[in-house]
Amino acid sequence: MFYPDEIPVSPGYEFSPPPIVVVNDSHPEPQPPAEPLLIEWKSDKFVRSGGGADQRDVDYSASASGPHSSLITAKDLAPVTLVYRDGQHKQVSDYVISNGVMYARSDYLHTGIWTETVKLSALDLPETVRLNQQNGVNFVFPSGPNEVVTRP
């Protein structure tokens, strides 16, 4: 065991005092929890709901309630053709792409699954984009890691 006077010290070395630590005992005021926000479709427009005192009917879809508007569903859109690296082709109409994975709605009665999972790395993306452009279908995939694409 060494004691401070026994520690070998090189000439010219000075011990520095221990650092001073300041602890702030004051606690910030707790913030009230944020009110939940629910925007739902009622008759012909999106309406904000929530239970707060400022609940009001605001049209959040200016394009959806106009005289020239029409709602587009998966049935109205031409399906996207996916081209796999092994040459397989598959068509999907309703999907979400997030974190490099496509979650496509499937027909449970025919396939036995509700949602099919397809990794984008399993697809031949240049060929998929080219084939869909050729067929007049707009296939968009995320341009960055934090982007999510949905259809419709």
C-alpha positions as CSV (number, residue, x, y, z in Angstrom):
1,M,0.0,0.0,0.0
2,F,1.3,3.5,-0.9
3,Y,0.7,6.6,1.2
4,P,0.8,10.0,-0.5
5,D,4.2,10.8,0.9
6,E,5.6,7.5,-0.4
7,I,4.4,8.0,-4.1
8,P,7.4,8.6,-6.3
9,V,7.0,12.0,-7.9
10,S,9.2,13.4,-10.6
11,P,10.9,16.7,-9.8
12,G,8.9,19.8,-10.8
13,Y,5.5,18.0,-10.6
14,E,2.8,19.7,-8.6
15,F,-0.3,18.1,-7.4
16,S,-3.5,19.8,-8.6
17,P,-6.5,20.2,-6.3
18,P,-9.5,17.9,-7.0
19,P,-12.1,19.2,-9.4
20,I,-15.0,21.1,-8.0
21,V,-18.4,19.6,-8.9
22,V,-21.5,21.8,-8.6
23,V,-24.8,19.9,-8.2
24,N,-28.0,21.8,-9.1
25,D,-30.7,20.6,-6.7
26,S,-33.5,22.7,-8.3
27,H,-35.9,20.6,-10.4
28,P,-37.5,22.0,-13.6
29,E,-41.2,22.4,-13.6
30,P,-42.9,19.2,-14.8
31,Q,-44.6,19.8,-18.2
32,P,-48.2,18.6,-18.6
33,P,-48.4,15.6,-20.9
34,A,-49.2,16.4,-24.5
35,E,-52.8,15.8,-25.6
36,P,-53.3,13.0,-28.0
37,L,-54.1,14.0,-31.5
38,L,-56.5,12.0,-33.7
39,I,-57.3,13.0,-37.2
40,E,-60.1,10.9,-38.7
41,W,-62.2,10.8,-41.8
42,K,-65.8,12.0,-41.3
43,S,-68.2,12.1,-44.2
44,D,-66.1,14.2,-46.7
45,K,-63.2,15.6,-44.7
46,F,-60.5,14.9,-42.1
47,V,-61.5,16.1,-38.7
48,R,-59.2,16.7,-35.7
49,S,-60.5,14.9,-32.6
50,G,-59.0,14.7,-29.1
51,G,-61.2,15.8,-26.2
52,G,-59.4,19.1,-25.6
53,A,-61.2,22.3,-25.2
54,D,-60.0,23.5,-28.7
55,Q,-61.6,20.6,-30.6
56,R,-62.8,21.9,-33.9
57,D,-63.7,20.6,-37.3
58,V,-60.9,21.6,-39.5
59,D,-60.5,20.3,-43.1
60,Y,-57.0,18.8,-43.2
61,S,-57.3,17.6,-46.7
62,A,-57.9,20.6,-48.9
63,S,-57.3,18.5,-52.0
64,A,-59.7,15.7,-50.8
65,S,-62.7,18.0,-50.3
66,G,-62.5,20.1,-53.4
67,P,-65.0,19.8,-56.3
68,H,-62.4,18.2,-58.6
69,S,-61.1,15.7,-56.0
70,S,-61.4,12.0,-55.9
71,L,-60.2,9.5,-53.3
72,I,-57.7,7.0,-54.7
73,T,-57.8,3.5,-53.3
74,A,-55.6,0.5,-54.0
75,K,-58.3,-0.8,-56.3
76,D,-58.1,2.3,-58.4
77,L,-54.3,2.1,-58.9
78,A,-52.6,-0.3,-61.3
79,P,-50.5,-2.8,-59.3
80,V,-46.8,-2.4,-59.1
81,T,-44.8,-5.2,-60.6
82,L,-41.9,-6.3,-58.5
83,V,-38.9,-8.0,-60.2
84,Y,-36.8,-10.2,-58.0
85,R,-33.1,-10.9,-58.6
86,D,-33.9,-14.5,-59.5
87,G,-36.2,-13.3,-62.3
88,Q,-39.6,-13.8,-60.6
89,H,-42.3,-11.2,-61.1
90,K,-45.0,-10.4,-58.6
91,Q,-47.7,-7.7,-58.5
92,V,-48.7,-5.7,-55.4
93,S,-51.2,-2.9,-55.0
94,D,-51.0,-1.9,-51.3
95,Y,-47.7,-1.6,-49.5
96,V,-45.4,0.3,-47.1
97,I,-41.6,0.5,-47.5
98,S,-39.6,1.3,-44.4
99,N,-36.0,0.5,-43.3
100,G,-35.3,-1.5,-46.5
101,V,-38.3,-3.7,-46.2
102,M,-41.6,-3.7,-48.1
103,Y,-44.7,-4.8,-46.3
104,A,-47.3,-5.7,-48.9
105,R,-50.9,-6.6,-48.1
106,S,-51.6,-10.2,-49.1
107,D,-54.8,-12.2,-49.6
108,Y,-55.0,-14.5,-46.5
109,L,-57.4,-16.9,-48.2
110,H,-55.0,-17.6,-51.1
111,T,-51.6,-17.2,-49.5
112,G,-52.2,-17.9,-45.8
113,I,-50.6,-14.6,-44.7
114,W,-52.0,-11.1,-44.1
115,T,-48.8,-9.2,-44.8
116,E,-46.0,-10.3,-47.0
117,T,-42.5,-9.1,-46.1
118,V,-40.1,-8.4,-49.0
119,K,-36.5,-7.1,-48.5
120,L,-35.6,-4.5,-51.1
121,S,-32.2,-6.2,-51.4
122,A,-34.1,-9.2,-52.9
123,L,-35.5,-7.1,-55.7
124,D,-33.8,-6.0,-58.9
125,L,-34.7,-2.4,-58.3
126,P,-33.5,-0.9,-61.6
127,E,-35.5,-3.5,-63.6
128,T,-38.5,-3.0,-61.3
129,V,-38.5,0.8,-61.8
130,R,-37.9,0.4,-65.6
131,L,-40.7,-2.2,-66.0
132,N,-43.2,-0.1,-64.0
133,Q,-42.3,3.1,-65.9
134,Q,-42.8,1.1,-69.1
135,N,-46.3,0.1,-67.9
136,G,-47.1,3.7,-66.8
137,V,-47.1,2.8,-63.1
138,N,-45.2,5.1,-60.6
139,F,-43.1,3.0,-58.3
140,V,-41.4,5.1,-55.6
141,F,-39.0,3.7,-53.0
142,P,-37.3,5.6,-50.1
143,S,-34.5,7.9,-51.0
144,G,-33.0,7.8,-47.5
145,P,-32.9,5.6,-44.4
146,N,-35.5,7.6,-42.5
147,E,-38.0,7.9,-45.2
148,V,-41.2,5.8,-45.4
149,V,-43.2,5.2,-48.6
150,T,-46.8,4.2,-48.6
151,R,-49.2,3.2,-51.4
152,P,-52.0,4.3,-51.5
